[in-house]
Amino acid sequence: MDAQLTSLVVPEEEMVAIETCLNDIRAEVNATCIMLLDNAGQVIASRSRKFGAEQATIGALLAGTFMSSRELSRTMHEQEFKSLIQQGPSESIHAEQIKNQWILAIVFPKHSLLGMVKMMSKQAVAELEVILERVIRSNRLQDRYFSDRMRDSLQDTLDLLFDGFEADNSAQTKAF
């Protein structure tokens, strides 16, 4: 599994931008629920009028559906399937991948227009790509910062532990 999926930290400023994007889409298409998921199906952000605890289940099932679609596209010698539509008698789901790392899922009632949902989804994906790219850059900088600090801390600890070891060792060597 990609480390990005399990250890991504979304800074406050970027989370506000994501939530604003989700709110705008939800209002525009009268969505019942809109979620930003990672490829593992974990909910990064959501806006929902109906689903609470079910969001985690919906996220996991959508992620599994995308995994199946990825294999289906390989079998059919297609490059990939980037979006899915599940239509029910009262509600439907439009889900679209973002840079093969995230999923935007929109649950909408039957009276919402699918064409409008698709159009708003495309706009949101473009906006979220930019935001999520900033999140990735921020995480890389933070990882580098912590890696440098960890290396320095380890070096300081080793210096403290073995400070007298080198002097003791050279004294023992001279005795032989």
Secondary structure, DSSP 8 states (H G I E B T S, - for coil): --HHHHH----HHHHHHHHHHHHHHHHHHT-SEEEEEETT--EEEEEESS-STHHHHHHHHHHHHHHHHHHHHHHTT-S---EEEEE-SSEEEEEEEETTTEEEEEEEETTS-HHHHHHHHHHHHHHHHHHHHHHHHHHHHHHHHHHHHHHHHHHHHHHHHTTTHHHHHHHHHHH-
